[in-house]
Amino acid sequence: NFDDPTNLIISNTAICGEQPEADLTETAVWNSHNEKLITANPLSGSISIIDVNTYMTDTILDMEGISSVKQVTDDHLLMGGKDYPYLLLFDIPSLCVIKQFNLSDAYLIIPSPDQQYAYAYSRLNDKLIKIMLDGENSKIEKTLIIPDGASLYLNWEFIYHPEISPDGKHIVLSQEHTAIIIDTETLEVVSNVSLMGDYMFDIAFTEDSKRLCIAYWYTIPYFDIVYLDGENSYLENTVYSGDGIGGMSVDYNQVDQKFYIARQYDIWVVDPATGKVEETINYNPDNSQVQICIDPQGRPIVNTFSSIYHDGTEYYFGEPTRPMHVDFANNKCIIPNSGPD
């Protein structure tokens, strides 16, 4: 009765399916320690807990507003969402939230490599926080107020997010023609590196954390390589694309120790120290390449809007996918689909 807003009742309920469905899934976590696959379903407002041995959903949790799940320790996830008022620490064995942090819009979550800390960034509040991870005793240790420039491909929600170096010492944020280098121990800006490109889309670090390569966009025909050394960081090389084509993604190959840049339709193999293109790989993809990862054998895995390509084989999905997550420890490639199901 709209004339009496205090008199609110449920007049009817429509059951839209016999089984709860996944929907608009953006992120998924494969947790081998507890043998669970966890996904966030923002449309139905739920979290799906799936048994990795049977691929059957064993638990559905009503958690509205969660769109991002990220593993931060063997037993814990951090969960947040766009417009969601909190960042949640979730315990997988007990399937419950054990800590709540007051940070809204916290869907950009950055685990530290040693599982001792995690970082979360809210673009709504221009706030980066550092969390000491200790189960129920976890707490926010430091906060940094800093704006971050976002590149966003709206159709499939492939989005740039800040990255942490493999040694866990630095976080890199994006601003206009600038890479912001943040010391993770002090959570302070130690360097502002001027770039040729404008607003990052993807970042890849060398294994020794000394260099990082930045991809921007299809229409930005170059890729910057930054030498990472705290306050002494600087732009070391820029890789120019003579045909005017840029790319959205880059990864580092630990086998041949090269950057692999996924341009729109081919892959450039680039020497990190010199910035020289040493090889071009072409899979003849069905449409634009949006993401690249390298498997432990040094072979590229390329994600387009509807397929992945790996080791000479195309795997076609028929509808747009979200960014894939490659779990090397379990030899899995997790590819969320916008659904339903």
N, C-alpha and C positions, 0 to 999 in steps of 0.2 A: 504494500500500500504506500504509494509515493507521497500521499498526503500526510502520512504519519510515519516518519523515518525511524521512530523508536520501536515501531511494531513490525519487526522484521522476521519473517519465517521462510523456510524452504518449502515452496509449494509443490515442487516436483523435481525428480532426479532422472536424468537420462543416462543409461549405461551404454557407452559407445563401443564397448568391446569386452569380450569375455576375459581377456588377459591384459594386464597393464602393458602399454606399449612405450618403447623408446621414441623420442621425438626431438627433432632439431638438435641432435647431439653434436656438440662442438669439441668436447675434449673427452678422453677416456684414459684410464690408467690400468695397466696390466701389472698386478701385484703378485709376483711369484712367491713371495714369502708367505702370504696367506692364501694363495691360489684363488684370487678373486680378480675379476674385471669390473671396474667401477666406472659408470658413466653418469653424466648429469643430463637431465631431460627438462630444459627450461619451459617448454610449452605445457607439459602436464604437471610441472612443479614437483619432480621426484628425482631420486637417485636410484639407479639400478645396480644391484650387486649380483654379479653373475659368476657361477662356478666355472673355473677355467678348464676343468676336466670334462664336464658334461655340456658346457655352453648353455646351461639352463639358468634362468633367473631364479635365485633363491630368496632374494629380499628386495622389496620396494619400500623406500623411505620417502615420506612426504616432506620435501624440502624445497619450497618455492623460492625462485629467484637465483638459484645456483646454476651457473653456466660453465664454470671453470673448476676442474679438479686437478690437483698436482700432487704427486708423491714427494714427500720431503724427508721421510725416514722409512725404514722397512715396514713399520706398523702405522704410520700416520700420513694423512693427506691434509693439505690446505684447500679450502673451498671458498669461492667467492663468486660474485656475479655483477653484471652491469646493473646499476641502480639498487643493488642489494646493500643493506646498511652495515653488514658485518663481514669479517673474515673469520672462518671457522676452522678449528683444528679438529680433525675427525680421526677417531681411533678405529682401525679396521677390525681387530679381533673382537671388540665389543660392539661394533656397529653403532657408535654414538659419538656425538660432539662432546669433547672434553674441555674445550677452551674457546672463548669467543673474544675477538678483538674488534674494537670500534674503529673500523676503517671501511667506509662505503666505496662501492664501485671498484672493489679490489679483485679484479679478474686477471691481473698480470702478476703471476707468482713465480719467483725465481729461487729454486732450492740451491743451497751451497753444495759443492761436490762432496764434502765430508759429512753431510747430514747433521751438522751441528747448528746450523743457522738456516733461516729462510728469509727472503726479502719479498715484499709485496708493494706494488705501485698502484696508486689511484690517480688516474688522469683527471677525474672530477675534482679532486682536492689538491692536485700537484704535490702529492705526498708519497715519499718512499720510506718504508719502515724496515727495520732490522729486528728479526725475532730470534731469540735464543730458544732452541727446541729442547724441551725437557718434559714431555708429556703434559700432565695437568699443571705443572709448574712453569710451563713456557711463558715467556713474557717479551714485551717490546723493549728492546735495549736502546735503540736510537731512532730518530726521525729526521728526515731531510725534506725540506720544502723546495721543490724544483720542478719547473715545467718541462714537459716532454712532448716533442712534436711527433704526431702519429700519422703514418701512412696507412690507409685503409682501402682495400678493394671491397666495395660494398656488396657486390652480388653474391660472393661466396664467403665473405667475412674472413679472408686471409688478411692478417693484421700483423704489423710490426710489433715486437715487444722487446723490452730491454733484455740484455744478455749478460751472463757472468762468465768470466774467463775460467779455463779448466783448472787453474791453480786456486781459484776462489778469491783472488786478491782484488779484482776490479769488476765493477759493473759499468756497462757502456749504455748511455742514453742518447737519444737523438734530439737535436734542435736544428734550426734552420742553418744549413751549411756547416754544422758543427757536431762533433762527437764529444759528449760530456763523459769524462773519465772519473769514476767515483771509487775511492778507497773503501773496501768493504769493512775494514776493521774500525775506521773512524766514522764512516758514512759521511765523508766530506768530499767535495769536488776538488780534485788535484790537478786537473788539466782540461782545457778547452781546445780541441784540435780542429782547426779550420779544414773543411772538406771541399772538394769540387762538386760533389753531389748535394742534393737538397732533400732532406728527410729520408732516413734509412728505411729499408723494408726488411732486410735480412742481414745477419752478421755471422761470420764463422771465424773461429780462432785457430791458430796453429796449436799443435799438441803441447808445445813449450810455453804457451801463453805470451809469446813475444810479438806476434803479429795478428792482426784481424783484417778480414776483407769485408767490404760493405757493398751490398747490392741495393739499388734504388727502385727502378721501375722500368717498364718496357721502353718508355720514351726518353729515358735518361741514358745516353749511350756511353757510360763509363762506370768503372768500379774502382773504389778507393781502397788502398792498403795502408793501414796505420801501424806504425811501430809502437808497441805498448810498453811504456817504461814509467809509469806513474806520472809525476809532474814533468818529466822529460819526454812524454809521448809526442809524436809528430806524424804528419802525413808523409809516408815514405815513397809511395808510387801511386800513379793513377793509370788504370788499364782502359784505353780508349777503344771504342767500337767504331771502326771505320765505316760500317754500313748503317750507322745511326740507330742500332737496335740495342736496347738494354736488357735487363733481366730482374726477376724478383727474388732469386734465391741463390745461396752459395753454401758450400760445405767444404770441410777439409778432409783430405784423404790421407789417413795415417800410413797407408802402405807405400805410396810413392811420394808422400809429403808435399802434395800440391793442393792448391785451391781448385775446386770444381764449380764453375759458375754456370748456372742454368739460365741461359738467355731465353728468348721467347720460343725458339724452336731447335736450338742446338746447345751443346755444352762446351765451354772453354776450359782447358786445363792450363792453369797459370802458376808459374813459379813464385812463391811468396816473397823471396828476397829481391828478385829483379823485376817482378811485375810483367814478365814476358809470357805471351800466349804460346804454349808449346805444342798444343794439339787441339783439334776440334772434333767432337763426337756428335753424331746426328742419329737420333732414334726415329726420325720422321714421325713425331707424335701427332695424335689426332687433333689437338688444339694446344693453346699456349701452356708452357711449363710454368708451374707456380711454386714448386718446391723440389729440392734435391737433398738426398742423404746418401752417405757412402756406407756400404756394408763392410763387415770386418775383413772381407777378402779384397776390398778396394774397388768393388763394382758399384756404379751409380744406381740409385733408386730414384726415379723421377715421378712426381705426382703432377698430373694435369687436372683439369676441372672434372674429368669423368673417367680417368684411367691412371694406372701406374705402370711404369716400364722398368723391368729388372732383368738383367742377364739375357737380353735379346727377346724377352717375352712381354707382350702387352696383356694387362689384366683390366678388362673393361667393366665398369660399374653401371653405366647407363644413366646416371644422374650425378649432379654435383656432389663432391666430397669436401670435407673439411681438412685442415692440415693434418698430415699423418705424423705418427710418433713411432719411431723405430726403437724397439727394445732389443738391443744387441745381446744382452745376457740371456734372453729367452728365445732368441732367433725369431722374433715376431715383428710384424709391421701392422700397427693398429691404425685403421683409417675410418674415422667417424663419418657417418653419412647423414645428410640432413633429414632423412626419414620421410614418413614414419617407419617404425620397425628397424 
